[in-house]
Amino acid sequence: MTLQSSFLKIPYRHRTLAILCSLTTLTYMDRICISIVGVRMKSDLQLNNEQFGWVLAAFALAYALFEIPSGMLGDRIGPRKVFIRIVIFWSIFTAITGLVNGLISLLLVRFLFGMGESGTYPNSILVVSRWFPVKETGKALSWVGIGSQLGSAIAPLIIVPLAIRYGWRIPFFVLAGIGILWVRICTSWFRDFPSEMRSMPEEEKSWIERNCHHDIHQAQVPWKKIFLNSTLWPLMLMYFCCQWANYFFIAWMPVYLQEGRGFSEHSMKTIMSSLFAVGITGFLIGGASGDRFISKFGLKKGRRTTGILGLGMCSILLMTAALTSNNMVTAVCLIGANFSFSFSVMTSYAVCADIGRNNVGTVTGAMNFFGQMGAFFLAIIFGRIVQVTHQFNYPIYLLAIVILSGCLLWLAIDPEKSLPVVEN
């Protein structure tokens, strides 16, 4: 059996999921690159930790500000056009990052890069809501999340050797080229709806359309009514807390390991790759466990159980990592903390699909706006605390407390309170 014939036997929705997974893989490779080369970049551009924090924050702020508009745009014109715009835009500014020579230009470029990446997840969740039946949503979302961990795990293995041999600028050019290649694949194959795929079996098309979250007979809910949903506000606040952990792992952790804990660049590379490789397992187990919890406890209690377990353990392990003086224990705790984070994070997106109906992109964009504002504050506060106290563990204590707050907010989230039905 040839590789092509094997591919043709894969259901079309799973091929679409491969496109999404590759997108989030590339997203995080580009996003984490600046952190992997952070120590080298700071030295070359003469940046202190507080200034570097503002550089990381510039991305998060732009990502947050354009997340809701990008989600709403996907609801209106379809995710395919948004994906093409996103990847071309961010690839351009990924390449330009490798050309900057000072703080001001770096701040501007990273802001524009964040603008370019905004909308990736709202539109990915929108695709899942259109291409997958409800009972497969949890597992499909897990694979979307796995892409982020896969990209973050692969990135150090590619970026560190390139940076050592050619300097910190070259990895940005390489990643930009990969982005343009992805656009070519998306343009030629991906479509917004199963019904638009001419070669897709009619049986699979009709089965998906009967059982997915998206309903062609329902109109979109006005955005003002969306924000009156009683579950959306605790969901957004929870995700504000949740993204403190995520942005620590992808933005500050390489610097924390090297400057705060004294690990070498090669040791940092190994720990970072291991951390995100284990995160893939967290997504897989979290997706399967989440579906099982729902079967056993029902939708509301099942989603809450997954969220509370993941964020609760993440908080405990982060606090332990900061309290111990043993570097090996710290590394293990940080790896475990990302596993716990990964176990629960896609449950947040599942709730967006649960309550969003045909407004999944807008709902996810609203949640991710709050999440990226959390990332923005983490980036600034972490750098400021380190710059003032010269202690890297102090901001970890704060991080653990914020994550615990997010864990408790899950008690107020009810995925059964979906948006009202508006008939076309």
Kinemage of the C-alpha trace (Angstrom):
@kinemage 1
@onewidth
@group {chain A} dominant
@subgroup {mainchain}
@vectorlist {calphas} color= white
{ca met a 1} P 0.000 0.000 0.000
{ca thr a 2} L 1.472 3.360 -1.060
{ca leu a 3} L 1.644 6.412 1.167
{ca gln a 4} L -0.831 8.225 -1.097
{ca ser a 5} L -3.406 5.433 -0.959
{ca ser a 6} L -3.069 5.271 2.817
{ca phe a 7} L -3.653 9.029 3.036
{ca leu a 8} L -6.760 8.792 0.853
{ca lys a 9} L -8.315 6.348 3.322
{ca ile a 10} L -8.035 8.832 6.185
{ca pro a 11} L -11.402 10.554 6.901
{ca tyr a 12} L -11.484 14.119 5.616
{ca arg a 13} L -12.158 15.577 9.059
{ca his a 14} L -8.944 13.973 10.314
{ca arg a 15} L -6.998 15.470 7.409
{ca thr a 16} L -8.458 18.838 8.369
{ca leu a 17} L -7.324 18.218 11.940
{ca ala a 18} L -3.797 17.589 10.635
{ca ile a 19} L -3.909 21.039 9.001
{ca leu a 20} L -4.963 22.604 12.319
{ca cys a 21} L -2.334 20.705 14.293
{ca ser a 22} L 0.392 21.804 11.872
{ca leu a 23} L -0.854 25.395 12.186
{ca thr a 24} L -0.613 25.455 15.976
{ca thr a 25} L 2.754 23.672 15.761
{ca leu a 26} L 4.095 26.449 13.553
{ca thr a 27} L 2.420 29.104 15.707
{ca tyr a 28} L 4.312 28.033 18.800
{ca met a 29} L 7.609 27.471 16.999
{ca asp a 30} L 7.465 31.102 15.902
{ca arg a 31} L 6.184 32.309 19.266
{ca ile a 32} L 8.803 30.565 21.421
{ca cys a 33} L 11.771 31.395 19.188
{ca ile a 34} L 12.441 34.737 20.865
{ca ser a 35} L 12.476 33.076 24.293
{ca ile a 36} L 14.885 30.321 23.226
{ca val a 37} L 17.371 32.923 21.962
{ca gly a 38} L 16.437 35.379 24.719
{ca val a 39} L 19.757 35.323 26.600
{ca arg a 40} L 21.727 35.802 23.376
{ca met a 41} L 19.377 38.542 22.158
{ca lys a 42} L 19.494 40.421 25.479
{ca ser a 43} L 23.281 40.370 25.418
{ca asp a 44} L 23.565 41.499 21.791
{ca leu a 45} L 20.964 44.280 22.060
{ca gln a 46} L 21.972 45.205 25.643
{ca leu a 47} L 18.513 44.640 27.150
{ca asn a 48} L 17.868 44.118 30.858
{ca asn a 49} L 15.175 41.783 32.184
{ca glu a 50} L 12.576 44.521 32.562
{ca gln a 51} L 13.086 45.670 28.965
{ca phe a 52} L 12.929 42.095 27.720
{ca gly a 53} L 9.677 41.704 29.662
{ca trp a 54} L 8.204 44.613 27.714
{ca val a 55} L 9.308 42.985 24.453
{ca leu a 56} L 7.444 39.804 25.424
{ca ala a 57} L 4.486 41.892 26.570
{ca ala a 58} L 4.260 43.754 23.251
{ca phe a 59} L 3.387 40.497 21.507
{ca ala a 60} L 0.799 39.528 24.135
{ca leu a 61} L -0.871 42.947 24.080
{ca ala a 62} L -1.286 42.985 20.297
{ca tyr a 63} L -2.474 39.381 20.323
{ca ala a 64} L -5.089 40.289 22.934
{ca leu a 65} L -6.333 43.461 21.228
{ca phe a 66} L -6.935 41.765 17.877
{ca glu a 67} L -8.212 38.426 19.167
{ca ile a 68} L -11.925 39.317 19.309
{ca pro a 69} L -11.947 41.075 15.891
{ca ser a 70} L -10.139 38.102 14.345
{ca gly a 71} L -12.610 35.660 15.920
{ca met a 72} L -15.579 37.712 14.696
{ca leu a 73} L -14.001 37.931 11.237
{ca gly a 74} L -13.736 34.133 11.103
{ca asp a 75} L -17.428 33.804 12.017
{ca arg a 76} L -18.314 36.129 9.121
{ca ile a 77} L -15.931 35.315 6.248
{ca gly a 78} L -14.716 31.863 7.238
{ca pro a 79} L -11.482 30.631 8.856
{ca arg a 80} L -9.670 29.800 5.591
{ca lys a 81} L -9.236 33.446 4.540
{ca val a 82} L -8.307 34.411 8.096
{ca phe a 83} L -5.683 31.650 8.346
{ca ile a 84} L -4.019 32.771 5.107
{ca arg a 85} L -3.921 36.387 6.312
{ca ile a 86} L -2.596 35.356 9.721
{ca val a 87} L 0.281 33.178 8.546
{ca ile a 88} L 1.485 35.523 5.784
{ca phe a 89} L 1.417 38.491 8.163
{ca trp a 90} L 3.185 36.746 11.047
{ca ser a 91} L 5.794 35.168 8.739
{ca ile a 92} L 6.772 38.598 7.462
{ca phe a 93} L 7.278 39.955 10.976
{ca thr a 94} L 8.997 36.790 12.147
{ca ala a 95} L 11.617 37.445 9.464
{ca ile a 96} L 11.845 41.146 10.351
{ca thr a 97} L 12.518 40.201 14.004
{ca gly a 98} L 15.847 38.864 12.769
{ca leu a 99} L 16.743 42.318 11.425
{ca val a 100} L 16.130 44.543 14.468
{ca asn a 101} L 18.963 46.424 16.160
{ca gly a 102} L 17.418 48.049 19.233
{ca leu a 103} L 14.665 48.065 21.827
{ca ile a 104} L 12.224 50.400 20.028
{ca ser a 105} L 12.318 48.538 16.721
{ca leu a 106} L 12.010 45.224 18.559
{ca leu a 107} L 8.953 46.424 20.487
{ca leu a 108} L 7.269 47.581 17.271
{ca val a 109} L 8.036 44.401 15.339
{ca arg a 110} L 6.875 42.100 18.139
{ca phe a 111} L 3.645 44.094 18.477
{ca leu a 112} L 2.981 43.643 14.755
{ca phe a 113} L 3.921 39.972 15.012
{ca gly a 114} L 1.345 39.564 17.789
{ca met a 115} L -1.245 41.317 15.643
{ca gly a 116} L -0.502 38.824 12.894
{ca glu a 117} L -0.854 35.731 15.089
{ca ser a 118} L -4.123 36.840 16.695
{ca gly a 119} L -7.127 34.773 15.744
{ca thr a 120} L -5.335 31.450 15.329
{ca tyr a 121} L -7.171 29.669 18.120
{ca pro a 122} L -10.655 31.206 17.715
{ca asn a 123} L -10.637 30.179 14.069
{ca ser a 124} L -9.208 26.745 14.853
{ca ile a 125} L -12.026 26.105 17.332
{ca leu a 126} L -14.459 27.396 14.703
{ca val a 127} L -13.136 24.769 12.263
{ca val a 128} L -13.547 22.011 14.868
{ca ser a 129} L -17.141 23.119 15.538
{ca arg a 130} L -17.909 22.833 11.789
{ca trp a 131} L -15.907 19.721 10.934
{ca phe a 132} L -16.423 17.408 13.927
{ca pro a 133} L -19.475 15.865 15.578
{ca val a 134} L -20.064 16.925 19.175
{ca lys a 135} L -18.896 13.606 20.619
{ca glu a 136} L -15.483 13.999 18.915
{ca thr a 137} L -14.954 17.648 19.873
{ca gly a 138} L -12.861 16.921 22.987
{ca lys a 139} L -10.381 14.680 21.198
{ca ala a 140} L -10.181 16.997 18.191
{ca leu a 141} L -9.422 19.976 20.440
{ca ser a 142} L -6.730 17.927 22.171
{ca trp a 143} L -4.908 17.570 18.863
{ca val a 144} L -5.194 21.299 18.220
{ca gly a 145} L -3.542 21.812 21.606
{ca ile a 146} L -0.949 19.114 20.944
{ca gly a 147} L 0.299 21.245 18.068
{ca ser a 148} L 1.329 23.960 20.533
{ca gln a 149} L 3.309 21.486 22.613
{ca leu a 150} L 4.805 19.805 19.552
{ca gly a 151} L 5.979 23.133 18.165
{ca ser a 152} L 7.424 24.154 21.518
{ca ala a 153} L 9.178 20.769 21.909
{ca ile a 154} L 10.678 20.826 18.405
{ca ala a 155} L 11.706 24.492 18.486
{ca pro a 156} L 14.660 24.220 20.931
{ca leu a 157} L 16.105 21.292 18.947
{ca ile a 158} L 16.122 23.428 15.787
{ca ile a 159} L 16.679 26.929 17.148
{ca val a 160} L 19.518 26.326 19.630
{ca pro a 161} L 21.866 24.639 17.106
{ca leu a 162} L 21.097 27.320 14.499
{ca ala a 163} L 21.696 30.097 17.038
{ca ile a 164} L 24.965 28.550 18.242
{ca arg a 165} L 26.322 28.137 14.703
{ca tyr a 166} L 24.906 31.153 12.871
{ca gly a 167} L 23.706 33.573 15.559
{ca trp a 168} L 20.300 34.320 17.093
{ca arg a 169} L 18.886 36.050 13.985
{ca ile a 170} L 18.962 33.118 11.549
{ca pro a 171} L 16.216 31.000 13.235
{ca phe a 172} L 13.670 33.760 12.575
{ca phe a 173} L 14.368 33.649 8.823
{ca val a 174} L 14.059 29.849 8.738
{ca leu a 175} L 10.701 29.885 10.554
{ca ala a 176} L 9.340 32.587 8.250
{ca gly a 177} L 10.076 30.375 5.250
{ca ile a 178} L 8.214 27.441 6.828
{ca gly a 179} L 5.201 29.716 7.342
{ca ile a 180} L 4.994 30.629 3.660
{ca leu a 181} L 5.106 26.914 2.768
{ca trp a 182} L 2.164 26.280 5.125
{ca val a 183} L 0.116 28.987 3.367
{ca arg a 184} L 0.622 27.178 0.064
{ca ile a 185} L -0.766 23.943 1.538
{ca cys a 186} L -3.737 25.689 3.164
{ca thr a 187} L -4.634 27.542 -0.026
{ca ser a 188} L -4.645 24.432 -2.177
{ca trp a 189} L -6.477 22.012 0.126
{ca phe a 190} L -8.363 23.446 3.107
{ca arg a 191} L -11.988 24.673 2.926
{ca asp a 192} L -14.341 26.262 5.479
{ca phe a 193} L -17.087 23.617 5.433
{ca pro a 194} L -17.232 19.893 4.641
{ca ser a 195} L -19.850 20.696 1.994
{ca glu a 196} L -17.204 22.622 0.033
{ca met a 197} L -14.964 19.551 -0.361
{ca arg a 198} L -15.931 18.059 -3.723
{ca ser a 199} L -14.081 14.770 -3.296
{ca met a 200} L -15.289 14.161 0.257
{ca pro a 201} L -17.750 11.240 0.612
{ca glu a 202} L -21.346 12.431 0.972
{ca glu a 203} L -21.872 10.045 3.874
{ca glu a 204} L -19.160 11.722 5.957
{ca lys a 205} L -20.405 15.192 4.986
{ca ser a 206} L -24.003 14.567 6.043
{ca trp a 207} L -22.968 12.775 9.246
{ca ile a 208} L -20.811 15.723 10.330
{ca glu a 209} L -23.473 18.321 9.449
{ca arg a 210} L -26.131 16.435 11.463
{ca asn a 211} L -23.982 16.101 14.584
{ca cys a 212} L -21.644 19.116 14.795
{ca his a 213} L -22.062 22.251 16.923
{ca his a 214} L -22.605 24.480 13.873
{ca asp a 215} L -26.217 24.757 12.687
{ca ile a 216} L -26.913 26.293 9.276
{ca his a 217} L -30.493 27.065 10.368
{ca gln a 218} L -29.351 29.376 13.186
{ca ala a 219} L -28.268 32.987 12.808
{ca gln a 220} L -25.359 34.539 14.666
{ca val a 221} L -26.114 36.092 18.041
{ca pro a 222} L -25.344 39.858 18.314
{ca trp a 223} L -22.077 40.328 20.184
{ca lys a 224} L -23.730 42.490 22.861
{ca lys a 225} L -25.937 39.541 23.845
{ca ile a 226} L -22.940 37.221 23.856
{ca phe a 227} L -21.386 39.158 26.730
{ca leu a 228} L -24.568 38.780 28.802
{ca asn a 229} L -23.952 35.027 29.031
{ca ser a 230} L -23.376 34.186 32.711
{ca thr a 231} L -20.739 31.526 31.984
{ca leu a 232} L -18.620 33.666 29.671
{ca trp a 233} L -17.346 36.049 32.369
{ca pro a 234} L -15.954 33.455 34.816
{ca leu a 235} L -14.590 31.579 31.774
{ca met a 236} L -12.721 34.679 30.608
{ca leu a 237} L -11.393 35.434 34.103
{ca met a 238} L -10.282 31.828 34.535
{ca tyr a 239} L -8.426 31.997 31.227
{ca phe a 240} L -6.786 35.271 32.275
{ca cys a 241} L -5.245 33.334 35.174
{ca cys a 242} L -4.562 30.222 33.114
{ca gln a 243} L -2.443 32.013 30.538
{ca trp a 244} L -0.014 33.236 33.176
{ca ala a 245} L 1.273 29.658 33.284
{ca asn a 246} L 1.340 29.201 29.521
{ca tyr a 247} L 3.247 32.422 28.902
{ca phe a 248} L 5.744 31.621 31.626
{ca phe a 249} L 6.511 28.301 29.942
{ca ile a 250} L 6.928 29.725 26.442
{ca ala a 251} L 8.283 33.203 27.212
{ca trp a 252} L 10.225 33.400 30.478
{ca met a 253} L 11.199 29.818 31.288
{ca pro a 254} L 14.340 29.610 29.084
{ca val a 255} L 15.713 32.749 30.751
{ca tyr a 256} L 14.606 31.493 34.192
{ca leu a 257} L 16.472 28.206 33.686
{ca gln a 258} L 19.685 29.851 32.450
{ca glu a 259} L 19.908 33.001 34.565
{ca gly a 260} L 17.774 32.027 37.554
{ca arg a 261} L 18.864 28.402 37.972
{ca gly a 262} L 22.251 28.331 36.237
{ca phe a 263} L 21.486 25.705 33.598
{ca ser a 264} L 23.630 25.715 30.459
{ca glu a 265} L 22.110 26.486 27.050
{ca his a 266} L 22.250 22.781 26.120
{ca ser a 267} L 20.613 21.738 29.405
{ca met a 268} L 17.918 24.359 28.879
{ca lys a 269} L 17.286 22.935 25.408
{ca thr a 270} L 16.823 19.431 26.834
{ca ile a 271} L 14.523 20.547 29.654
{ca met a 272} L 12.370 22.696 27.364
{ca ser a 273} L 11.949 19.917 24.807
{ca ser a 274} L 11.150 17.414 27.556
{ca leu a 275} L 8.656 19.776 29.157
{ca phe a 276} L 6.642 20.221 25.982
{ca ala a 277} L 6.979 16.575 24.936
{ca val a 278} L 5.388 15.610 28.250
{ca gly a 279} L 2.792 18.313 27.592
{ca ile a 280} L 1.667 16.331 24.534
{ca thr a 281} L 0.871 13.445 26.869
{ca gly a 282} L -1.063 15.863 29.053
{ca phe a 283} L -3.245 16.889 26.131
{ca leu a 284} L -3.919 13.284 25.131
{ca ile a 285} L -4.783 12.167 28.649
{ca gly a 286} L -6.757 15.355 29.311
{ca gly a 287} L -8.857 14.906 26.192
{ca ala a 288} L -9.633 11.254 26.930
{ca ser a 289} L -10.248 11.903 30.635
{ca gly a 290} L -12.456 14.895 29.890
{ca asp a 291} L -14.717 12.812 27.657
{ca arg a 292} L -14.830 10.087 30.312
{ca phe a 293} L -15.670 12.575 33.076
{ca ile a 294} L -18.549 13.893 30.973
{ca ser a 295} L -19.881 10.356 30.419
{ca lys a 296} L -19.686 9.678 34.146
{ca phe a 297} L -20.658 13.018 35.710
{ca gly a 298} L -22.450 14.957 32.953
{ca leu a 299} L -21.312 17.986 30.956
{ca lys a 300} L -21.080 20.578 33.744
{ca lys a 301} L -19.358 18.473 36.380
{ca gly a 302} L -17.188 16.730 33.789
{ca arg a 303} L -15.760 19.966 32.381
{ca arg a 304} L -15.256 21.403 35.875
{ca thr a 305} L -13.444 18.290 37.114
{ca thr a 306} L -10.932 18.434 34.251
{ca gly a 307} L -10.279 22.147 34.758
{ca ile a 308} L -9.906 21.978 38.539
{ca leu a 309} L -7.615 18.943 38.536
{ca gly a 310} L -5.272 20.408 35.918
{ca leu a 311} L -4.903 23.935 37.276
{ca gly a 312} L -4.838 22.768 40.891
{ca met a 313} L -1.881 20.442 40.299
{ca cys a 314} L -0.155 23.068 38.129
{ca ser a 315} L -0.297 25.576 40.993
{ca ile a 316} L 1.101 23.106 43.537
{ca leu a 317} L 3.979 22.027 41.290
{ca leu a 318} L 4.949 25.613 40.403
{ca met a 319} L 5.114 26.537 44.080
{ca thr a 320} L 7.227 23.449 44.797
{ca ala a 321} L 9.588 24.297 41.920
{ca ala a 322} L 10.217 27.755 43.381
{ca leu a 323} L 10.630 26.588 46.982
{ca thr a 324} L 13.211 23.873 46.356
{ca ser a 325} L 16.936 24.574 46.007
{ca asn a 326} L 17.508 21.342 44.087
{ca asn a 327} L 17.693 22.081 40.368
{ca met a 328} L 16.726 18.561 39.364
{ca val a 329} L 13.564 18.727 41.505
{ca thr a 330} L 12.784 22.128 39.999
{ca ala a 331} L 13.095 20.768 36.464
{ca val a 332} L 10.838 17.787 37.259
{ca cys a 333} L 8.237 20.010 38.929
{ca leu a 334} L 8.172 22.414 35.983
{ca ile a 335} L 7.719 19.532 33.554
{ca gly a 336} L 4.901 18.199 35.753
{ca ala a 337} L 3.326 21.656 35.947
{ca asn a 338} L 3.133 21.904 32.166
{ca phe a 339} L 1.664 18.391 32.012
{ca ser a 340} L -1.062 19.513 34.436
{ca phe a 341} L -1.667 22.731 32.507
{ca ser a 342} L -1.936 20.762 29.252
{ca phe a 343} L -4.327 18.287 30.885
{ca ser a 344} L -6.907 20.995 31.449
{ca val a 345} L -6.369 23.907 29.060
{ca met a 346} L -8.329 22.639 26.044
{ca thr a 347} L -11.351 22.121 28.289
{ca ser a 348} L -11.640 25.916 28.170
{ca tyr a 349} L -11.964 25.788 24.395
{ca ala a 350} L -14.434 22.917 24.644
{ca val a 351} L -16.638 25.182 26.789
{ca cys a 352} L -16.428 27.828 24.042
{ca ala a 353} L -17.776 25.234 21.612
{ca asp a 354} L -20.416 24.141 24.170
{ca ile a 355} L -21.856 27.617 24.646
{ca gly a 356} L -20.913 29.358 21.394
{ca arg a 357} L -23.217 27.735 18.808
{ca asn a 358} L -22.537 29.599 15.527
{ca asn a 359} L -20.551 32.289 17.386
{ca val a 360} L -17.700 30.016 18.444
{ca gly a 361} L -15.078 32.300 16.899
{ca thr a 362} L -16.353 35.359 18.773
{ca val a 363} L -16.704 33.517 22.093
{ca thr a 364} L -13.233 31.985 21.793
{ca gly a 365} L -11.792 35.350 20.799
{ca ala a 366} L -13.302 36.963 23.903
{ca met a 367} L -11.867 34.257 26.161
{ca asn a 368} L -8.479 34.457 24.480
{ca phe a 369} L -8.472 38.260 24.769
{ca phe a 370} L -8.589 37.912 28.541
{ca gly a 371} L -6.017 35.124 28.380
{ca gln a 372} L -3.552 37.195 26.420
{ca met a 373} L -4.039 40.126 28.774
{ca gly a 374} L -2.985 37.708 31.502
{ca ala a 375} L 0.089 36.877 29.407
{ca phe a 376} L 0.750 40.602 28.975
{ca phe a 377} L 0.753 41.224 32.734
{ca leu a 378} L 2.866 38.121 33.419
{ca ala a 379} L 5.503 39.255 30.912
{ca ile a 380} L 5.823 42.697 32.512
{ca ile a 381} L 5.477 41.689 36.162
{ca phe a 382} L 7.951 38.809 35.891
{ca gly a 383} L 10.648 41.021 34.387
{ca arg a 384} L 9.978 43.860 36.814
{ca ile a 385} L 10.166 41.661 39.920
{ca val a 386} L 13.421 40.057 38.736
{ca gln a 387} L 14.935 43.425 37.871
{ca val a 388} L 14.089 44.915 41.290
{ca thr a 389} L 14.772 41.919 43.547
{ca his a 390} L 17.363 40.015 41.474
{ca gln a 391} L 15.423 36.887 42.478
{ca phe a 392} L 13.817 34.655 39.845
{ca asn a 393} L 11.740 32.594 42.296
{ca tyr a 394} L 9.648 35.477 43.650
{ca pro a 395} L 7.510 35.844 40.498
{ca ile a 396} L 6.959 32.048 40.504
{ca tyr a 397} L 5.245 32.361 43.910
{ca leu a 398} L 2.883 34.952 42.449
{ca leu a 399} L 2.335 32.777 39.385
{ca ala a 400} L 1.285 29.816 41.541
{ca ile a 401} L -1.257 31.970 43.421
{ca val a 402} L -2.769 33.296 40.179
{ca ile a 403} L -3.117 29.756 38.790
{ca leu a 404} L -4.846 28.653 41.997
{ca ser a 405} L -7.330 31.518 41.537
{ca gly a 406} L -8.058 30.231 38.034
{ca cys a 407} L -8.636 26.769 39.447
{ca leu a 408} L -11.298 28.099 41.836
{ca leu a 409} L -13.039 30.060 39.057
{ca trp a 410} L -13.955 26.752 37.400
{ca leu a 411} L -16.603 26.374 40.125
{ca ala a 412} L -18.568 29.216 38.477
{ca ile a 413} L -18.334 27.921 34.887
{ca asp a 414} L -21.420 26.141 33.525
{ca pro a 415} L -21.032 24.827 29.939
{ca glu a 416} L -24.740 24.001 29.821
{ca lys a 417} L -25.617 27.719 29.641
{ca ser a 418} L -25.229 28.180 25.894
{ca leu a 419} L -26.047 31.254 23.826
{ca pro a 420} L -29.709 31.728 22.851
{ca val a 421} L -30.988 30.247 19.594
{ca val a 422} L -31.622 32.814 16.858
{ca glu a 423} L -33.355 31.388 13.788
{ca asn a 424} L -32.381 32.521 10.282
